[in-house]
């Protein structure tokens, strides 16, 4: 039994922090993204001899945009929460709650409009 830690495992990366800050698409190469510190990432590496297939490049460009957007949208959210799915579950709950609240507000606005139009009157009780 080996005591080696597999490269890329959570155990090997324990204590490591991801690059802080925002990511940006590289203005000179839409297949790349960069950070505030000059770090660079690629979402696509052309085949040897520079063969870039248009479909591959289009997909990779879209992927780069998505990586940058997702990275920036998740600023401040712990990676563990993203991996566990707790953020998605919480957002789903909030969307359902918002739908209920929106329906309630719509009903109240309709009642208010009815009062203004004189079709609904409030009795004293």
C-alpha positions as CSV (number, residue, x, y, z in Angstrom):
1,X,0.0,0.0,0.0
2,X,1.4,3.3,-1.1
3,X,1.4,6.6,0.9
4,X,1.5,8.6,-2.3
5,X,-1.3,11.1,-2.8
6,X,-2.8,11.0,-6.3
7,X,-2.1,14.2,-8.3
8,X,-5.2,16.3,-8.6
9,X,-6.9,14.7,-5.7
10,X,-8.7,16.8,-3.1
11,X,-6.2,15.5,-0.5
12,X,-3.3,16.6,-2.7
13,X,-4.9,20.1,-3.1
14,X,-5.9,20.5,0.6
15,X,-5.2,24.0,1.7
16,X,-4.6,25.3,-1.8
17,X,-6.6,28.4,-2.8
18,X,-8.0,29.1,-6.3
19,X,-6.9,32.3,-8.1
20,X,-8.7,35.2,-6.6
21,X,-10.4,37.9,-8.5
22,X,-12.3,38.1,-11.8
23,X,-11.5,36.5,-15.1
24,X,-11.6,38.2,-18.5
25,X,-11.6,36.9,-22.0
26,X,-8.3,37.6,-23.7
27,X,-9.0,40.4,-26.2
28,X,-6.4,38.9,-28.5
29,X,-7.5,35.3,-28.4
30,X,-11.1,34.4,-27.6
31,X,-10.0,30.9,-26.7
32,X,-8.1,32.2,-23.7
33,X,-9.0,33.9,-20.5
34,X,-6.9,35.8,-18.0
35,X,-7.0,37.1,-14.5
36,X,-6.0,40.3,-12.8
37,X,-2.5,38.9,-12.0
38,X,-1.7,38.0,-15.6
39,X,-2.5,34.3,-15.3
40,X,-3.8,32.6,-18.4
41,X,-6.0,29.6,-19.2
42,X,-7.0,28.0,-22.5
43,X,-10.2,26.1,-23.3
44,X,-8.9,24.7,-26.5
45,X,-5.6,23.7,-27.9
46,X,-5.4,23.4,-31.7
47,X,-4.1,20.2,-33.2
48,X,-0.4,20.2,-34.1
49,X,0.6,22.4,-37.0
50,X,-2.1,24.9,-36.1
51,X,-5.1,23.2,-37.6
52,X,-8.2,24.9,-36.1
53,X,-11.5,23.5,-37.2
54,X,-14.2,26.2,-37.3
55,X,-16.7,24.1,-35.3
56,X,-14.1,23.4,-32.6
57,X,-13.1,27.0,-32.3
58,X,-16.8,28.2,-32.1
59,X,-17.5,25.7,-29.3
60,X,-14.3,26.5,-27.5
61,X,-15.0,30.3,-27.8
62,X,-18.5,29.7,-26.2
63,X,-16.9,27.5,-23.5
64,X,-14.4,30.3,-22.7
65,X,-17.2,32.8,-22.3
66,X,-19.1,30.4,-20.1
67,X,-16.0,29.7,-17.9
68,X,-15.4,33.4,-17.4
69,X,-19.1,34.1,-16.7
70,X,-19.5,31.2,-14.2
71,X,-16.2,32.1,-12.5
72,X,-17.2,35.7,-12.0
73,X,-20.8,34.8,-11.0
74,X,-19.5,32.5,-8.3
75,X,-17.2,35.0,-6.6
76,X,-17.3,34.6,-2.9
77,X,-19.0,31.2,-2.9
78,X,-16.9,28.4,-1.4
79,X,-15.9,25.7,-3.9
80,X,-17.1,23.0,-1.6
81,X,-20.6,24.5,-1.6
82,X,-20.6,24.5,-5.4
83,X,-19.4,20.9,-5.5
84,X,-22.0,19.8,-3.0
85,X,-24.8,21.3,-4.9
86,X,-26.1,23.3,-1.9
87,X,-26.1,26.6,-3.9
88,X,-28.2,25.2,-6.7
89,X,-30.7,23.6,-4.2
90,X,-30.9,27.0,-2.4
91,X,-31.5,28.9,-5.6
92,X,-34.2,26.4,-6.6
93,X,-36.0,27.0,-3.2
94,X,-35.7,30.8,-3.6
95,X,-37.1,30.7,-7.1
96,X,-40.1,28.8,-5.9
97,X,-40.6,31.2,-3.0
98,X,-40.3,34.1,-5.4
99,X,-43.0,32.7,-7.6
100,X,-45.4,32.4,-4.7
101,X,-44.6,35.9,-3.6
102,X,-45.0,37.3,-7.1
103,X,-48.4,35.6,-7.4
104,X,-49.4,37.2,-4.1
105,X,-48.2,40.7,-5.2
106,X,-50.1,40.3,-8.5
107,X,-53.3,39.5,-6.6
108,X,-52.8,42.5,-4.4
109,X,-52.1,44.8,-7.3
110,X,-55.3,43.5,-9.1
111,X,-57.3,44.2,-5.9
112,X,-55.8,47.7,-5.7
113,X,-56.7,48.4,-9.3
114,X,-60.2,47.2,-8.6
115,X,-60.5,49.6,-5.7
116,X,-59.3,52.5,-7.9
117,X,-61.8,51.5,-10.7
118,X,-64.6,51.3,-8.1
119,X,-65.3,47.6,-8.8
120,X,-64.2,46.5,-5.4
121,X,-65.4,48.2,-2.2
122,X,-64.2,47.7,1.3
123,X,-67.0,47.2,3.8
124,X,-66.8,48.1,7.4
125,X,-67.0,45.3,9.8
